[in-house]
Amino acid sequence: MKLLKVGLLIAGIASILVAAGCGGGQAEHTPVADVKEVTPTDTPAPTDTPEPTSILVPTAASNPTSSPTSTPAPTNTPNVPLPGSGLKLISDKEAVCNNGDRATYVLHWNDDPSDKWVVFFEGGGFAASPGQYRSRVKENNGYLVKPEGNANANAGAFGEHMSELGYNIVWVHYCSSDLYQGDHYHEIDGKQVPFKGRRIVQGLIDDLRIKLNAASDIIFAGFSAGSVALGYNADLFAQFENSRVLSDSWWSDTRRQEWRLSNPSAPEALSFLYNNPPDHCGNTVVPVAEKAARCLPNRHLFEDFGLEEVFVIWNLGDPYNRTVGDKSGVAEAIRADLTAYGTGFSIDVDKVAIEGFDGHVMTTREALYNYSFDDGITLKKLVENWVKGMGNSLYIGY
């Protein structure tokens, strides 16, 4: 469908950060050469919701002793050929995982020719210190879980649904431990470890540019840390005429922002994570932590970039808004954002007891994506109505 772009609006916001899930990295730099294809498993099995990690809040902080590099501006580099579904290497040789391997994505062409696309960012926590980075390596997660072995490498239940609706699917593997916003190195245990999430997203966009320029609809989506990526890379997504956003389980609502600003995290953790945030987060005189705060996924940020069609999944009682301790205030803030969009999904986790579900991440798990709430409402049906632009696409279960 053709989407109307809205002119850039001027808005400011004070935000905070949090992300969830499991992930990992490794310091050894091992370059990867030619593109290869690996056919992933077609049907994903439901997986457990990622467990949340530590919470960070942007505050004033000094830069660490690592060697940052500037984030390059988007280029007009033509995309590389995309022959057939399977595992692809991103062309940019600087778009690498923590271990130095070239970053990858999994391409699923629709069975029928299509100019509609979903670009889905995998979640999985972050590293805000050398110790957290070492833990991610030790836990054998993150980039060590290769895409071809990941049951959700087609974006899970949401990806299957979008395939049914005629979309090509791009599943982006998360392997940079930096919420997809870094373009720098840190020295850890005597090795220069790359944190190149922003470069990965930029390289992906460049590889897909011709296809996305010709697309009739593009949905940029992600869960948890992948949802955070949507804010830090909003400028890249806004380049395309028919872009919209689906954010699953991380959202910077105003009440949570207020709470986090009064409960700041350690400056050294923030400066490690946000060593070199994207340029659109602020100019050179803006403190790094403030830049980070500006670029978290929130309504005003997306409005600034003309991204008006946004579907937010942000449950009351998600581990990352439960910590606020002001349930009614959070509920009011969530309601305000979802009502403003006229789309979205939020339940009160305390009132809807679903075994094994803490309110965090819904799109990858078939049982949750198809769960029947009041009057038979399902997240799948709301998303479908939003995608098609017809029928009700808003549910607030409290």
C-alpha positions as CSV (number, residue, x, y, z in Angstrom):
1,M,0.0,0.0,0.0
2,K,1.1,3.5,-0.5
3,L,1.7,5.4,2.7
4,L,1.6,9.2,3.0
5,K,4.7,10.9,4.4
6,V,4.2,13.7,6.9
7,G,6.6,16.6,7.0
8,L,9.2,16.6,9.8
9,L,7.9,17.9,13.0
10,I,9.9,19.6,15.7
11,A,9.8,17.9,19.0
12,G,12.1,17.3,21.9
13,I,12.1,14.6,24.5
14,A,14.1,13.4,27.4
15,S,14.4,9.6,27.3
16,I,16.1,6.7,28.9
17,L,17.4,3.4,27.9
18,V,16.6,-0.2,28.6
19,A,16.8,-3.4,26.6
20,A,16.2,-7.1,27.2
21,G,17.2,-10.5,26.1
22,C,20.3,-12.7,25.9
23,G,23.2,-12.1,23.6
24,G,27.0,-12.4,23.3
25,G,30.2,-11.5,21.6
26,Q,33.8,-12.4,21.3
27,A,37.0,-10.3,20.9
28,E,38.9,-12.2,18.3
29,H,38.8,-10.4,14.9
30,T,38.3,-12.9,12.1
31,P,37.4,-11.5,8.7
32,V,34.9,-13.2,6.4
33,A,35.2,-13.3,2.7
34,D,32.7,-14.1,0.0
35,V,28.9,-14.2,0.2
36,K,27.4,-17.6,1.0
37,E,23.9,-18.9,1.2
38,V,22.5,-21.2,3.9
39,T,18.9,-22.2,3.8
40,P,17.3,-21.7,7.2
41,T,14.6,-23.8,8.8
42,D,11.3,-22.8,7.3
43,T,9.0,-23.2,10.3
44,P,10.1,-21.7,13.6
45,A,9.3,-23.4,16.9
46,P,8.1,-21.2,19.7
47,T,10.9,-20.1,22.0
48,D,11.1,-18.7,25.5
49,T,10.8,-14.9,25.9
50,P,14.3,-13.5,26.4
51,E,15.2,-12.7,30.0
52,P,15.9,-9.0,30.7
53,T,19.4,-7.8,31.5
54,S,20.5,-4.8,33.5
55,I,18.8,-1.5,32.9
56,L,20.7,1.6,31.9
57,V,19.7,5.3,31.9
58,P,21.4,8.1,29.9
59,T,23.1,10.6,32.1
60,A,26.1,12.9,31.6
61,A,29.2,10.8,31.1
62,S,32.7,11.1,29.8
63,N,34.1,9.1,26.9
64,P,36.0,6.0,27.6
65,T,39.6,5.3,26.4
66,S,38.5,3.3,23.4
67,S,38.9,4.6,19.9
68,P,35.6,5.7,18.4
69,T,35.0,6.3,14.7
70,S,32.5,8.6,13.2
71,T,29.2,7.2,11.8
72,P,29.2,7.6,8.0
73,A,26.3,9.2,6.3
74,P,24.0,7.0,4.3
75,T,25.4,6.4,0.8
76,N,23.8,5.7,-2.6
77,T,25.7,2.5,-3.0
78,P,23.7,0.0,-5.1
79,N,22.6,-3.1,-3.4
80,V,24.3,-6.4,-4.1
81,P,22.5,-9.1,-6.0
82,L,20.0,-11.0,-3.9
83,P,19.7,-14.4,-5.6
84,G,17.4,-16.6,-3.8
85,S,16.4,-17.0,-0.1
86,G,19.0,-17.8,2.4
87,L,21.8,-16.4,4.6
88,K,23.6,-13.3,3.2
89,L,26.6,-11.4,4.2
90,I,26.3,-7.6,4.4
91,S,28.6,-6.0,1.8
92,D,30.3,-3.4,3.9
93,K,33.5,-4.9,5.3
94,E,33.2,-2.7,8.4
95,A,29.7,-4.2,9.2
96,V,31.0,-6.8,11.6
97,C,30.0,-8.7,14.7
98,N,31.8,-8.5,18.1
99,N,34.0,-11.4,17.0
100,G,35.0,-9.6,13.7
101,D,32.9,-11.9,11.5
102,R,30.9,-10.1,8.8
103,A,27.3,-9.4,9.9
104,T,24.5,-11.4,8.3
105,Y,20.8,-11.4,7.5
106,V,18.4,-14.0,6.3
107,L,16.4,-13.2,3.2
108,H,13.0,-14.9,2.6
109,W,11.6,-14.0,-0.8
110,N,7.8,-14.3,-0.9
111,D,6.5,-17.2,-3.0
112,D,4.9,-14.7,-5.4
113,P,6.7,-11.6,-6.7
114,S,6.3,-8.8,-4.3
115,D,7.4,-5.2,-3.7
116,K,6.4,-5.3,0.0
117,W,9.1,-5.8,2.6
118,V,9.5,-6.5,6.3
119,V,12.9,-5.8,7.9
120,F,13.0,-7.4,11.3
121,F,15.7,-6.8,13.9
122,E,16.5,-9.5,16.4
123,G,16.7,-8.6,20.0
124,G,19.1,-9.8,22.7
125,G,20.4,-7.4,25.4
126,F,23.6,-5.4,25.3
127,A,27.0,-5.0,26.9
128,A,27.6,-1.9,29.0
129,S,31.0,-2.9,30.4
130,P,33.8,-5.3,29.7
131,G,32.4,-7.6,32.3
132,Q,29.0,-7.7,30.6
133,Y,30.7,-8.4,27.3
134,R,32.7,-11.3,28.8
135,S,29.5,-12.7,30.2
136,R,27.8,-12.6,26.8
137,V,30.7,-14.6,25.3
138,K,30.7,-17.1,28.2
139,E,26.9,-17.6,27.9
140,N,27.4,-18.8,24.4
141,N,24.7,-16.6,23.0
142,G,24.4,-13.7,20.6
143,Y,26.5,-14.1,17.4
144,L,27.4,-17.7,18.6
145,V,23.8,-18.7,17.9
146,K,24.2,-18.8,14.1
147,P,21.2,-17.6,12.1
148,E,20.8,-20.9,10.3
149,G,20.4,-22.6,13.7
150,N,17.9,-20.0,15.0
151,A,14.3,-21.2,15.0
152,N,13.1,-17.6,14.7
153,A,15.3,-16.6,11.8
154,N,12.2,-15.8,9.7
155,A,10.9,-13.4,12.4
156,G,8.8,-16.1,14.1
157,A,5.0,-15.9,14.1
158,F,5.0,-12.3,12.9
159,G,7.3,-13.2,10.0
160,E,5.2,-16.1,8.9
161,H,2.1,-13.9,9.1
162,M,3.7,-11.2,6.9
163,S,4.7,-13.9,4.4
164,E,1.1,-15.0,4.2
165,L,0.2,-11.3,3.5
166,G,2.7,-11.2,0.6
167,Y,5.8,-9.6,2.1
168,N,9.4,-10.4,1.5
169,I,11.2,-10.9,4.9
170,V,14.6,-9.7,6.0
171,W,15.7,-11.1,9.4
172,V,18.7,-9.2,10.8
173,H,21.0,-11.2,13.1
174,Y,22.0,-9.2,16.3
175,C,25.7,-9.8,17.0
176,S,27.1,-6.3,18.1
177,S,25.9,-6.0,21.7
178,D,25.3,-2.3,21.3
179,L,21.5,-1.9,20.5
180,Y,22.4,-1.4,16.8
181,Q,23.7,2.1,17.4
182,G,27.5,1.8,17.8
183,D,30.4,2.4,15.3
184,H,33.5,2.1,17.5
185,Y,35.9,-0.3,19.2
186,H,36.7,-1.0,22.8
187,E,39.9,-2.6,24.1
188,I,38.9,-5.6,26.1
189,D,41.5,-8.1,27.4
190,G,44.1,-6.6,25.1
191,K,42.0,-6.9,22.0
192,Q,40.1,-4.3,19.9
193,V,36.5,-5.5,20.0
194,P,34.2,-3.9,17.4
195,F,30.8,-2.6,18.4
196,K,29.4,-1.8,14.9
197,G,25.6,-2.1,15.2
198,R,24.9,1.2,13.4
199,R,27.3,0.3,10.6
200,I,25.5,-3.1,10.3
201,V,22.1,-1.4,9.8
202,Q,23.6,1.1,7.4
203,G,25.3,-1.6,5.4
204,L,22.0,-3.6,5.3
205,I,20.1,-0.6,4.0
206,D,22.7,0.1,1.3
207,D,22.5,-3.5,0.2
208,L,18.7,-3.4,0.0
209,R,18.4,0.2,-1.2
210,I,17.2,-0.4,-4.8
211,K,14.5,-2.8,-3.6
212,L,13.4,-0.5,-0.8
213,N,13.3,2.5,-3.1
214,A,10.9,0.6,-5.3
215,A,8.8,-0.8,-2.4
216,S,5.1,-0.1,-2.0
217,D,5.3,-0.8,1.7
218,I,8.2,-1.3,4.1
219,I,7.7,-2.4,7.8
220,F,10.8,-1.9,10.0
221,A,10.2,-4.1,13.1
222,G,12.0,-5.6,16.0
223,F,11.7,-7.0,19.5
224,S,13.4,-5.8,22.7
225,A,16.9,-4.7,21.7
226,G,15.7,-4.8,18.1
227,S,12.9,-2.5,19.1
228,V,15.4,-0.1,20.5
229,A,17.2,-0.2,17.2
230,L,14.2,1.4,15.5
231,G,14.8,4.6,17.4
232,Y,18.5,4.9,16.9
233,N,18.2,4.2,13.1
234,A,15.0,6.2,12.4
235,D,16.9,8.5,10.1
236,L,17.9,5.6,7.9
237,F,14.3,4.2,7.7
238,A,12.8,7.6,6.9
239,Q,14.8,7.8,3.7
240,F,12.1,5.6,2.0
241,E,8.8,6.9,1.0
242,N,6.6,4.1,2.3
243,S,8.3,3.3,5.7
244,R,6.4,2.4,8.9
245,V,7.4,0.9,12.2
246,L,6.4,-2.0,14.5
247,S,7.9,-1.9,17.9
248,D,7.6,-5.0,20.1
249,S,8.4,-4.6,23.8
250,W,10.5,-1.6,24.3
251,W,9.0,1.8,24.2
252,S,10.1,5.1,25.8
253,D,6.8,6.3,27.2
254,T,6.8,9.6,29.1
255,R,6.3,8.2,32.6
256,R,9.1,5.8,32.3
257,Q,11.3,8.6,31.0
258,E,10.6,10.7,34.0
259,W,11.3,7.9,36.4
260,R,14.6,6.9,34.8
261,L,15.9,10.5,34.7
262,S,15.6,10.6,38.5
263,N,17.2,7.1,38.8
264,P,20.4,7.4,36.7
265,S,22.8,4.6,36.1
266,A,26.6,4.7,36.3
267,P,28.2,7.1,33.9
268,E,30.9,4.7,33.0
269,A,28.3,2.1,31.8
270,L,26.6,4.7,29.7
271,S,29.8,6.0,28.1
272,F,30.8,2.4,27.3
273,L,27.6,1.6,25.6
274,Y,27.1,5.0,23.9
275,N,30.7,5.6,22.8
276,N,29.7,6.9,19.4
277,P,25.9,7.2,18.9
278,P,24.5,8.2,15.5
279,D,24.9,11.9,14.4
280,H,21.2,12.6,14.2
281,C,21.0,12.1,18.0
282,G,22.7,15.5,18.6
283,N,25.5,17.7,17.4
284,T,29.1,17.6,18.7
285,V,28.4,19.9,21.7
286,V,25.6,17.6,23.1
287,P,26.8,15.2,25.8
288,V,26.9,11.6,24.7
289,A,24.3,10.4,27.2
290,E,21.9,13.1,26.1
291,K,22.4,12.1,22.5
292,A,21.5,8.5,23.5
293,A,18.4,9.7,25.3
294,R,17.1,11.6,22.2
295,C,17.2,8.5,20.0
296,L,15.3,6.0,22.0
297,P,12.0,4.8,20.3
298,N,9.3,7.3,21.2
299,R,6.4,9.0,19.5
300,H,8.1,12.5,19.2
301,L,11.3,11.0,17.7
302,F,9.3,9.2,15.0
303,E,7.2,12.3,14.3
304,D,10.5,14.3,13.8
305,F,11.4,11.9,11.0
306,G,7.9,11.8,9.5
307,L,7.3,8.2,10.6
308,E,3.7,8.5,11.5
309,E,2.5,4.9,11.1
310,V,3.7,3.1,14.2
311,F,2.3,0.0,15.8
312,V,3.5,-0.3,19.5
313,I,3.4,-3.5,21.6
314,W,4.1,-2.3,25.2
315,N,2.4,-4.3,27.9
316,L,1.7,-2.8,31.4
317,G,3.8,-4.9,33.7
318,D,6.6,-5.6,31.2
319,P,9.8,-5.9,33.3
320,Y,11.0,-2.6,31.9
321,N,8.1,-0.5,32.9
322,R,7.2,-2.5,36.1
323,T,10.3,-1.1,37.7
324,V,8.9,2.4,37.6
325,G,6.6,1.6,40.6
326,D,3.8,3.8,39.3
327,K,1.4,1.5,37.5
328,S,-1.3,4.0,37.0
329,G,1.1,6.6,35.7
330,V,2.7,4.1,33.2
331,A,-0.8,3.0,32.1
332,E,-1.8,6.6,31.4
333,A,1.4,7.2,29.4
334,I,1.0,4.0,27.3
335,R,-2.6,4.8,26.7
336,A,-1.7,8.3,25.5
337,D,0.8,7.0,22.9
338,L,-1.4,4.2,21.6
339,T,-4.4,6.4,21.4
340,A,-2.5,9.1,19.5
341,Y,-1.4,6.5,16.9
342,G,-4.9,4.8,16.9
343,T,-3.1,1.5,16.7
344,G,-1.1,-0.8,19.1
345,F,-1.5,-3.4,21.8
346,S,-1.2,-3.4,25.6
347,I,-2.5,-5.7,28.3
348,D,-2.1,-5.7,32.1
349,V,0.1,-8.6,32.7
350,D,-1.2,-8.9,36.2
351,K,-4.7,-9.4,35.0
352,V,-4.0,-11.8,32.1
353,A,-2.2,-14.8,33.5
354,I,-0.4,-16.5,30.6
355,E,1.9,-19.3,31.8
356,G,5.6,-18.4,31.2
357,F,4.8,-14.9,29.9
358,D,6.1,-11.8,31.8
359,G,4.8,-9.3,29.3
360,H,7.9,-9.0,27.3
361,V,8.1,-10.0,23.5
362,M,5.1,-11.3,21.6
363,T,5.8,-11.3,17.9
364,T,8.1,-14.3,17.8
365,R,5.9,-16.8,19.7
366,E,3.0,-18.3,17.9
367,A,1.1,-19.0,21.1
368,L,1.2,-15.3,22.2
369,Y,0.7,-13.9,18.7
370,N,-2.5,-15.9,18.3
371,Y,-3.7,-15.7,21.9
372,S,-7.4,-14.8,22.2
373,F,-8.1,-11.9,24.5
374,D,-11.4,-10.1,25.2
375,D,-14.0,-10.7,22.5
376,G,-11.7,-12.9,20.6
377,I,-9.2,-10.2,19.8
378,T,-5.7,-11.4,18.8
379,L,-2.5,-9.6,18.3
380,K,-2.3,-11.2,14.9
381,K,-5.7,-9.8,13.8
382,L,-4.8,-6.3,15.0
383,V,-1.5,-6.3,13.1
384,E,-3.2,-7.6,10.0
385,N,-5.8,-4.8,10.2
386,W,-3.0,-2.2,10.6
387,V,-1.1,-3.6,7.7
388,K,-4.1,-3.6,5.4
389,G,-5.4,-0.2,6.7
390,M,-8.8,-1.5,7.5
391,G,-10.7,-2.5,10.7
392,N,-9.7,-2.0,14.3
393,S,-6.0,-2.2,15.1
394,L,-6.0,-0.9,18.7
395,Y,-6.4,-2.9,21.9
396,I,-5.7,-1.6,25.4
397,G,-6.8,-4.3,27.9
398,Y,-7.2,-2.1,31.0
